[in-house]
Amino acid sequence: MRLLWLVMLAGVPALGPPSVVPGVAEPVPVVVRLSGGAGPVVGPGDVVVTGVEVRSWAGEVLSGTRAATVRELPEAWRAALLGRARGSRVMLVGPPAEVFPGLSTGAPVVVVVFDVVGGYPPDARLGATHPPDAGTGRTRPSERLPHATRTLIDGSGPAVRPGATVVLRYTVTHDGAVLHAAGPEGFVVGRGAWTESLAGQHVGARLTIARGPLLYLVDIIDTI
């Protein structure tokens, strides 16, 4: 019965027990592809955006996120994720120290399930760089609307849905000074006040989002 949750998760009629079982002195990580994807595949050196869920062998959820951004893949994750297309679901089974470094658990074996959003070059962007004052017109923060969104470039790709996972490159400025710049990075739309403004936009769009004195300049790289 303890594999029942795996069978349901995979959506397949049967999933034979992996060669790693609790009590084995030196378990070895095992990778199982649960479903394939379509589109570009994750390559060496890519920044990987993926959903990650960690469970005990019995099915207890230990950790999870829908939009993890991974810049350096642990060795076991490389075996699970390199060469996988966006939309793939992959299972990794093994000792916590190898398959999910940093996880605090006494379990000898854990199960990690990846839902791959995609792999992106570290410099992925729409084409032009992010100038610190793009779209601001050098206005003072007090002259901006507190919650205004302005589209600078219309996207022509898939639409961003509420609750979807998006991949962004973004810059945060305050009165023209850059406070933070990051990306590609994964987010769930609506989890974080400024990401609500992304719903209804399209991949390929560039927009500014004002939140009080802060201005976010955002490129939408991908969504799934």
Secondary structure as a PSIPRED ss2 file (coil, helix, strand):
# PSIPRED VFORMAT (PSIPRED V4.0)

   1 M C   1.000  0.000  0.000
   2 R C   1.000  0.000  0.000
   3 L C   1.000  0.000  0.000
   4 L H   0.000  1.000  0.000
   5 W H   0.000  1.000  0.000
   6 L H   0.000  1.000  0.000
   7 V H   0.000  1.000  0.000
   8 M H   0.000  1.000  0.000
   9 L H   0.000  1.000  0.000
  10 A H   0.000  1.000  0.000
  11 G C   1.000  0.000  0.000
  12 V C   1.000  0.000  0.000
  13 P C   1.000  0.000  0.000
  14 A C   1.000  0.000  0.000
  15 L C   1.000  0.000  0.000
  16 G C   1.000  0.000  0.000
  17 P C   1.000  0.000  0.000
  18 P C   1.000  0.000  0.000
  19 S C   1.000  0.000  0.000
  20 V C   1.000  0.000  0.000
  21 V C   1.000  0.000  0.000
  22 P C   1.000  0.000  0.000
  23 G C   1.000  0.000  0.000
  24 V C   1.000  0.000  0.000
  25 A C   1.000  0.000  0.000
  26 E C   1.000  0.000  0.000
  27 P C   1.000  0.000  0.000
  28 V C   1.000  0.000  0.000
  29 P C   1.000  0.000  0.000
  30 V E   0.000  0.000  1.000
  31 V E   0.000  0.000  1.000
  32 V E   0.000  0.000  1.000
  33 R E   0.000  0.000  1.000
  34 L E   0.000  0.000  1.000
  35 S E   0.000  0.000  1.000
  36 G C   1.000  0.000  0.000
  37 G C   1.000  0.000  0.000
  38 A C   1.000  0.000  0.000
  39 G C   1.000  0.000  0.000
  40 P C   1.000  0.000  0.000
  41 V E   0.000  0.000  1.000
  42 V C   1.000  0.000  0.000
  43 G C   1.000  0.000  0.000
  44 P C   1.000  0.000  0.000
  45 G C   1.000  0.000  0.000
  46 D C   1.000  0.000  0.000
  47 V E   0.000  0.000  1.000
  48 V E   0.000  0.000  1.000
  49 V E   0.000  0.000  1.000
  50 T E   0.000  0.000  1.000
  51 G E   0.000  0.000  1.000
  52 V E   0.000  0.000  1.000
  53 E E   0.000  0.000  1.000
  54 V E   0.000  0.000  1.000
  55 R E   0.000  0.000  1.000
  56 S E   0.000  0.000  1.000
  57 W C   1.000  0.000  0.000
  58 A C   1.000  0.000  0.000
  59 G C   1.000  0.000  0.000
  60 E C   1.000  0.000  0.000
  61 V E   0.000  0.000  1.000
  62 L E   0.000  0.000  1.000
  63 S E   0.000  0.000  1.000
  64 G E   0.000  0.000  1.000
  65 T E   0.000  0.000  1.000
  66 R E   0.000  0.000  1.000
  67 A E   0.000  0.000  1.000
  68 A E   0.000  0.000  1.000
  69 T E   0.000  0.000  1.000
  70 V E   0.000  0.000  1.000
  71 R C   1.000  0.000  0.000
  72 E C   1.000  0.000  0.000
  73 L C   1.000  0.000  0.000
  74 P C   1.000  0.000  0.000
  75 E H   0.000  1.000  0.000
  76 A H   0.000  1.000  0.000
  77 W H   0.000  1.000  0.000
  78 R H   0.000  1.000  0.000
  79 A H   0.000  1.000  0.000
  80 A H   0.000  1.000  0.000
  81 L H   0.000  1.000  0.000
  82 L C   1.000  0.000  0.000
  83 G C   1.000  0.000  0.000
  84 R C   1.000  0.000  0.000
  85 A E   0.000  0.000  1.000
  86 R C   1.000  0.000  0.000
  87 G C   1.000  0.000  0.000
  88 S C   1.000  0.000  0.000
  89 R E   0.000  0.000  1.000
  90 V E   0.000  0.000  1.000
  91 M E   0.000  0.000  1.000
  92 L E   0.000  0.000  1.000
  93 V E   0.000  0.000  1.000
  94 G E   0.000  0.000  1.000
  95 P C   1.000  0.000  0.000
  96 P H   0.000  1.000  0.000
  97 A H   0.000  1.000  0.000
  98 E H   0.000  1.000  0.000
  99 V H   0.000  1.000  0.000
 100 F C   1.000  0.000  0.000
 101 P C   1.000  0.000  0.000
 102 G C   1.000  0.000  0.000
 103 L C   1.000  0.000  0.000
 104 S C   1.000  0.000  0.000
 105 T C   1.000  0.000  0.000
 106 G C   1.000  0.000  0.000
 107 A C   1.000  0.000  0.000
 108 P C   1.000  0.000  0.000
 109 V C   1.000  0.000  0.000
 110 V E   0.000  0.000  1.000
 111 V E   0.000  0.000  1.000
 112 V E   0.000  0.000  1.000
 113 V E   0.000  0.000  1.000
 114 F E   0.000  0.000  1.000
 115 D E   0.000  0.000  1.000
 116 V E   0.000  0.000  1.000
 117 V E   0.000  0.000  1.000
 118 G E   0.000  0.000  1.000
 119 G E   0.000  0.000  1.000
 120 Y E   0.000  0.000  1.000
 121 P C   1.000  0.000  0.000
 122 P C   1.000  0.000  0.000
 123 D C   1.000  0.000  0.000
 124 A C   1.000  0.000  0.000
 125 R C   1.000  0.000  0.000
 126 L C   1.000  0.000  0.000
 127 G C   1.000  0.000  0.000
 128 A C   1.000  0.000  0.000
 129 T C   1.000  0.000  0.000
 130 H C   1.000  0.000  0.000
 131 P C   1.000  0.000  0.000
 132 P C   1.000  0.000  0.000
 133 D C   1.000  0.000  0.000
 134 A C   1.000  0.000  0.000
 135 G C   1.000  0.000  0.000
 136 T C   1.000  0.000  0.000
 137 G C   1.000  0.000  0.000
 138 R C   1.000  0.000  0.000
 139 T C   1.000  0.000  0.000
 140 R C   1.000  0.000  0.000
 141 P H   0.000  1.000  0.000
 142 S H   0.000  1.000  0.000
 143 E H   0.000  1.000  0.000
 144 R C   1.000  0.000  0.000
 145 L C   1.000  0.000  0.000
 146 P C   1.000  0.000  0.000
 147 H C   1.000  0.000  0.000
 148 A C   1.000  0.000  0.000
 149 T E   0.000  0.000  1.000
 150 R E   0.000  0.000  1.000
 151 T E   0.000  0.000  1.000
 152 L E   0.000  0.000  1.000
 153 I E   0.000  0.000  1.000
 154 D C   1.000  0.000  0.000
 155 G C   1.000  0.000  0.000
 156 S C   1.000  0.000  0.000
 157 G C   1.000  0.000  0.000
 158 P C   1.000  0.000  0.000
 159 A E   0.000  0.000  1.000
 160 V C   1.000  0.000  0.000
 161 R C   1.000  0.000  0.000
 162 P C   1.000  0.000  0.000
 163 G C   1.000  0.000  0.000
 164 A C   1.000  0.000  0.000
 165 T E   0.000  0.000  1.000
 166 V E   0.000  0.000  1.000
 167 V E   0.000  0.000  1.000
 168 L E   0.000  0.000  1.000
 169 R E   0.000  0.000  1.000
 170 Y E   0.000  0.000  1.000
 171 T E   0.000  0.000  1.000
 172 V E   0.000  0.000  1.000
 173 T E   0.000  0.000  1.000
 174 H E   0.000  0.000  1.000
 175 D C   1.000  0.000  0.000
 176 G C   1.000  0.000  0.000
 177 A E   0.000  0.000  1.000
 178 V E   0.000  0.000  1.000
 179 L E   0.000  0.000  1.000
 180 H E   0.000  0.000  1.000
 181 A E   0.000  0.000  1.000
 182 A E   0.000  0.000  1.000
 183 G E   0.000  0.000  1.000
 184 P E   0.000  0.000  1.000
 185 E E   0.000  0.000  1.000
 186 G E   0.000  0.000  1.000
 187 F E   0.000  0.000  1.000
 188 V E   0.000  0.000  1.000
 189 V C   1.000  0.000  0.000
 190 G C   1.000  0.000  0.000
 191 R C   1.000  0.000  0.000
 192 G C   1.000  0.000  0.000
 193 A H   0.000  1.000  0.000
 194 W H   0.000  1.000  0.000
 195 T H   0.000  1.000  0.000
 196 E H   0.000  1.000  0.000
 197 S H   0.000  1.000  0.000
 198 L H   0.000  1.000  0.000
 199 A C   1.000  0.000  0.000
 200 G C   1.000  0.000  0.000
 201 Q C   1.000  0.000  0.000
 202 H E   0.000  0.000  1.000
 203 V C   1.000  0.000  0.000
 204 G C   1.000  0.000  0.000
 205 A C   1.000  0.000  0.000
 206 R E   0.000  0.000  1.000
 207 L E   0.000  0.000  1.000
 208 T E   0.000  0.000  1.000
 209 I E   0.000  0.000  1.000
 210 A E   0.000  0.000  1.000
 211 R E   0.000  0.000  1.000
 212 G C   1.000  0.000  0.000
 213 P C   1.000  0.000  0.000
 214 L E   0.000  0.000  1.000
 215 L E   0.000  0.000  1.000
 216 Y E   0.000  0.000  1.000
 217 L E   0.000  0.000  1.000
 218 V E   0.000  0.000  1.000
 219 D E   0.000  0.000  1.000
 220 I E   0.000  0.000  1.000
 221 I E   0.000  0.000  1.000
 222 D E   0.000  0.000  1.000
 223 T E   0.000  0.000  1.000
 224 I C   1.000  0.000  0.000
